[in-house]
Amino acid sequence: MTKTVFFVHPSSYIDEPCEIGEGTNIWHFSHVMKDVIIGKNCSLGQNVMVANGVVIGNNVKIQNNVSIYSGVTIEDDVFLGPSCVFTNVINPRSQINRKSEYITTLVKRGATIGANATIICGVHLGNYAFIGAGAVVCDNVPDYALMLGVPAKQKGWMSRHGHRLLPQDDLGLLRCPQSGWRYKLENGILHCIDWPEDKLLPENK
């Protein structure tokens, strides 16, 4: 295990080898399995399980009762709500060993997954996508998309600050009600034109 400054509650288990970044906190009754990589300044709440080989980026917030199974990758600045669910096999059977058939899932930078949402394996959740509580995601999700329902359907766009974007103005731009930043939709792809996607929010620099 890399010798960095992080906190693990005494009730939790960390299998070796693994890598945990500086400033990360792992709280009660959690289990991080071997070959896991967890970045800096992450928070793993109570009863979190991270399976073999999972990669988690920096500044990721994982709330209570979340299991992240092998094949799932979490990029920087992701929020995983309480009891949200990942899978890694599309057709599980108790009698059939499908460890060689795990399907990968990618949660891209800045995405939010609400409480009790389910992410079916094999999908990509776009940058800053927002999955509502209890939604069941079965398909890829575009950047900034707001996804609600069972199965999840796109119901609008969310800003990087976590607000539903206001309707288009006369210039065809959408605006965040908190930051005032403008977003432009081109060929079904949304871009923030006031702050490039590859830069941190100003308060996180």
Buried (B, 14 or more C-beta within 10 A) or exposed (E): EEEEEBEBEEEBEBBEEBBBBEBBBBBBBBBBBEBBBBBBBBBBBBBBBBBBBBBBBBBBBBBBBBBBBBBBBBBBBBBBBBBBBBBBBEEEEEEEEEEEEBBEBBBBBBBBBBBBBBBBBBBBBBBBBBBBBBBBBBEEBBBBBBBBEEEBEBBBBBBBBEBBBBEEEEEEBBBBEEBEBBBBBEEEEBBBEBBEBEEBEEEEE
